[in-house]
Amino acid sequence: MNVTDVKIRKMNTIGPVKAIASVTIDNEFVIHEVKVVEGPNGIFVAMPSRRTADGKYRDIAHPVSPEARALVTGIVLETYERAKSSLLSSVGI
């Protein structure tokens, strides 16, 4: 599996969701609504999810192996950090 593109679709400065991204795999499959979230233990990547009837959230798309999760997470966070740095430098911070 190759992550061939990550696009940061939206960035937020307020609230726990810092960014929303789309991840393209092998130039053939796209996962939308991948979130970069700031939690009590730092920043993490959350896969798209849906609320179930019992009020819990369940991922609707996710990596199957720990290696695939690490790959997607690493690339999304790297892209987010670059976009954040670019945004901050464009406003003079």
N, C-alpha and C positions, 0 to 999 in steps of 0.2 A: 504494500500500500504506500502510495506517495501522496502527500498533501501538496497539491500543485498550485493552490492559491488560497489566500485568506484575505478577505475584505472586511475592514471595520466599517460597519454600516452606520453606527450611531455611537457617539461618545457622550457620557454624562459626568458632570462634576458633583452633582447632588444625588444622594441616595446610594444604596449598596451596589446597584447595577452600574458598572463603570463603562461598559461597552457592549454592543451587540455586533456579532460577526457572522459572516458566511464562510464556510470552509469547503473548498473544492478538492475532491479526491480523484487522482488519476485523470484529470481533465474530463471526467465522465459523470461524477456524482456530486451534488451539492447538498450540504446541510446548512439550513438557515436557522437563525435565532439561537446561535451559540452565544452564551453570555459570559462576560468577564465580570465577576462579582467580588466585592470586598467584604469579607466576613471577619469574625473575631480573630481568626487565625491567619489572616492575610488574604491575598488575592488568589482566586481559583477560577477555573473554567467550568461552567455548568452547561450540560447538553440541553437541547430543547426538551421541554417536558409538558405534561398535561395533568391537570388536577383530576383525580378519580372521584367516584361517587362518595367515597368515605373521607374526602378532603385531603388526602395525601397526594404528593406529586410523583409521577412516574415518567422516566425518560422515554421519549418516543423514538429517539435515535441516539446511539451511543457506541463507542468502541467496545469490542468484545474482549480483547486481551489487555493486560496492563501495559504492554509495550505500545500498543496502538493508542491507548489513552495518553500515555506519556508523550508520544509523538505529537498528537493533536494539541494537547495542552501546551507543550513547549512552543510550538509554532504560533498558536493563537496569542499566548502571552508575549512572545517576542514581537509579533506584529503590533499588538496593543501598545507596548512600551515605545516602539518607534513612532507610532501615530501620536501618542501622548507627548513625546518629546518634540515632535514636529509642530504640534498644536501650541505647546507652550512657547517654543521659540518664535513662532509666527506672531504671538501677541506680546513678545518682549519679556517673557518671564524666564 
